[in-house]
Amino acid sequence: MPTFRAWWVEEQADGTFTRRLAERETEDLPPGEVLIRVRWSSLNYKDALSATGNKGVTRSYPHTPGIDAAGTVVESAAAAFGPGDPVLVTGYDLGMNTAGGFSERVRVPASWVVPLPSGLSLRESMQLGTAGFTAALAIERIAARGVGPESGEVLVTGAGGGVGSIAVALLARAGYTVAAATGKTDAAEFLRCLGASRIIPREEISDATSRPLLARRWAGAIDTVGGGILAAVTRSIDYEGAVAVCGNAASHDLPLTVYPFILRGVSLLGIASASLPMPERRALWARLAGDWKLASLDLISREVPLADMEPEMLAILRGGQRGRVLVRV
Ligand SMILES: NC(=O)c1ccc[n+]([C@@H]2O[C@H](COP(=O)([O-])OP(=O)(O)OC[C@H]3O[C@@H](n4cnc5c(N)ncnc54)[C@H](OP(=O)(O)O)[C@@H]3O)[C@@H](O)[C@H]2O)c1
């Protein structure tokens, strides 16, 4: 029986969760048309939630996290894929309630599999991973709402994190003027290298008053943190501007009134990368491999072997990761 190594998260009798690398068998994997030999994965905030027993992400354990995987097809029951094909999978249910990419093998439905676009290596695809894909989707959404490089400055919150840092780099690549808001005192040089023209300490974009509108500061924003920061940013968006709502690293609350929407025409745009339909998904990956290809991926990401993921996972939960963690499987 072919075996492989995978991260294995178990729930203990006392309600705690333990994590280790375990030997698994191919027949333990869930059903699916495509068996993939995983070469690279990446660490996302959601992986850390899954790995620490967040039942809103993963209902039952034992479980293998990893919402991202890139590798080569081992066998496929779907005509669209054959042995040796380079492919990637991000989102859908991978790593949530389906055994994920922190593993040498995944088996998934063919409908989740994206052929690796030409112009991108497997490694680069996971330097981007769900975080990069989400950042790209957020930019496409604000652009489609009319917020272009000529509209004015665009703010990125949580700019030192995975989604945030790639959003900064992609916005700059696409010609936007980017302000990067971060709580990391040592991230300024990093963010400038990615293309931010202004670094803003996190406290400066918060506002604890109950004023329904604040001075107009941004043409648009990409928010990864939610809560009071997202509320303050929304109250600071200029006429007809837009905020792409990506995450809740700070909070899932949104204390707002209707005034930014009915007096300034502001749009809140929901970003749900995991469920993005396949045609748009393939087009966006092609864009990340083409006119939005980033030269700064090695600056944004650090490579960590699967066996050493425990401290990385704990750091992302604390909001302490800078850029991306690329997982060498
Ligand atoms: N909607 C989607 O499709 C989608 C896809 C991927 C991720 N997400 C979500 O997006 C968020 C970011 O994901 P990620 O993988 O980029 O995580 P990450 O690397 O940990 O980035 C999050 C960043 O948010 C900032 N932050 C953390 N805690 C904060 C707090 N209490 N208050 C204010 N800022 C805080 C930190 O940046 P600074 O230190 O620079 O401020 C942190 O680095 C998560 O909520 C994740 O679930 C959503």
The ligand as an SDF file (V2000), in Angstrom:
LIG
                    3D

 48 52  0  0  0  0  0  0  0  0999 V2000
  -12.0390   36.3260    1.5490 N   0  0  0  0  0  0  0  0  0  0  0  0
  -11.1630   35.4560    1.1160 C   0  0  0  0  0  0  0  0  0  0  0  0
  -11.3420   34.8110    0.0930 O   0  0  0  0  0  0  0  0  0  0  0  0
   -9.9010   35.2880    1.9130 C   0  0  0  0  0  0  0  0  0  0  0  0
   -8.7960   34.6270    1.3730 C   0  0  0  0  0  0  0  0  0  0  0  0
   -7.6070   34.5910    2.1040 C   0  0  0  0  0  0  0  0  0  0  0  0
   -7.5620   35.1620    3.3690 C   0  0  0  0  0  0  0  0  0  0  0  0
   -8.6820   35.7340    3.8720 N   0  0  0  0  0  0  0  0  0  0  0  0
   -8.6840   36.3630    5.1880 C   0  0  0  0  0  0  0  0  0  0  0  0
   -7.8520   37.5140    5.1060 O   0  0  0  0  0  0  0  0  0  0  0  0
   -7.2310   37.7260    6.3750 C   0  0  0  0  0  0  0  0  0  0  0  0
   -5.7190   37.7790    6.1820 C   0  0  0  0  0  0  0  0  0  0  0  0
   -5.2500   36.5060    5.8080 O   0  0  0  0  0  0  0  0  0  0  0  0
   -3.6890   36.2360    5.6610 P   0  0  0  0  0  0  0  0  0  0  0  0
   -3.5240   34.8250    5.2770 O   0  0  0  0  0  0  0  0  0  0  0  0
   -3.1020   37.3280    4.8540 O   0  0  0  0  0  0  0  0  0  0  0  0
   -3.2240   36.4120    7.1930 O   0  0  0  0  0  0  0  0  0  0  0  0
   -1.9230   37.1230    7.7770 P   0  0  0  0  0  0  0  0  0  0  0  0
   -0.7610   36.8260    6.9290 O   0  0  0  0  0  0  0  0  0  0  0  0
   -1.8850   36.7890    9.2150 O   0  0  0  0  0  0  0  0  0  0  0  0
   -2.2520   38.6880    7.6170 O   0  0  0  0  0  0  0  0  0  0  0  0
   -3.1320   39.3510    8.4740 C   0  0  0  0  0  0  0  0  0  0  0  0
   -2.5280   40.6830    8.8730 C   0  0  0  0  0  0  0  0  0  0  0  0
   -3.5420   41.4480    9.5260 O   0  0  0  0  0  0  0  0  0  0  0  0
   -2.9430   42.3070   10.4910 C   0  0  0  0  0  0  0  0  0  0  0  0
   -3.5640   42.0180   11.7800 N   0  0  0  0  0  0  0  0  0  0  0  0
   -3.5210   40.8680   12.4920 C   0  0  0  0  0  0  0  0  0  0  0  0
   -4.1850   40.9850   13.6450 N   0  0  0  0  0  0  0  0  0  0  0  0
   -4.6750   42.2490   13.6630 C   0  0  0  0  0  0  0  0  0  0  0  0
   -5.4350   42.9830   14.5980 C   0  0  0  0  0  0  0  0  0  0  0  0
   -5.8560   42.4460   15.7590 N   0  0  0  0  0  0  0  0  0  0  0  0
   -5.7500   44.2600   14.3120 N   0  0  0  0  0  0  0  0  0  0  0  0
   -5.3470   44.8240   13.1610 C   0  0  0  0  0  0  0  0  0  0  0  0
   -4.6140   44.1760   12.2230 N   0  0  0  0  0  0  0  0  0  0  0  0
   -4.2830   42.9030   12.4820 C   0  0  0  0  0  0  0  0  0  0  0  0
   -1.4470   41.9660   10.4950 C   0  0  0  0  0  0  0  0  0  0  0  0
   -0.8170   42.8480    9.5730 O   0  0  0  0  0  0  0  0  0  0  0  0
    0.0190   44.1390   10.0300 P   0  0  0  0  0  0  0  0  0  0  0  0
    0.8320   43.6950   11.1980 O   0  0  0  0  0  0  0  0  0  0  0  0
    0.8070   44.5180    8.8480 O   0  0  0  0  0  0  0  0  0  0  0  0
   -0.9830   45.1810   10.4290 O   0  0  0  0  0  0  0  0  0  0  0  0
   -1.4220   40.5820    9.9070 C   0  0  0  0  0  0  0  0  0  0  0  0
   -0.1670   40.2880    9.3630 O   0  0  0  0  0  0  0  0  0  0  0  0
   -7.7000   36.5990    7.2840 C   0  0  0  0  0  0  0  0  0  0  0  0
   -8.8240   37.0260    8.0230 O   0  0  0  0  0  0  0  0  0  0  0  0
   -8.1020   35.5220    6.3030 C   0  0  0  0  0  0  0  0  0  0  0  0
   -9.0340   34.6260    6.8500 O   0  0  0  0  0  0  0  0  0  0  0  0
   -9.8350   35.7950    3.1730 C   0  0  0  0  0  0  0  0  0  0  0  0
  1  2  1  0
  2  3  2  0
  2  4  1  0
  4  5  1  0
  4 48  2  0
  5  6  2  0
  6  7  1  0
  7  8  2  0
  8  9  1  0
  8 48  1  0
  9 10  1  0
  9 46  1  0
 10 11  1  0
 11 12  1  0
 11 44  1  0
 12 13  1  0
 13 14  1  0
 14 15  2  0
 14 16  1  0
 14 17  1  0
 17 18  1  0
 18 19  2  0
 18 20  1  0
 18 21  1  0
 21 22  1  0
 22 23  1  0
 23 24  1  0
 23 42  1  0
 24 25  1  0
 25 26  1  0
 25 36  1  0
 26 27  1  0
 26 35  1  0
 27 28  2  0
 28 29  1  0
 29 30  1  0
 29 35  2  0
 30 31  1  0
 30 32  2  0
 32 33  1  0
 33 34  2  0
 34 35  1  0
 36 37  1  0
 36 42  1  0
 37 38  1  0
 38 39  2  0
 38 40  1  0
 38 41  1  0
 42 43  1  0
 44 45  1  0
 44 46  1  0
 46 47  1  0
M  CHG  2   8   1  16  -1
M  END
$$$$
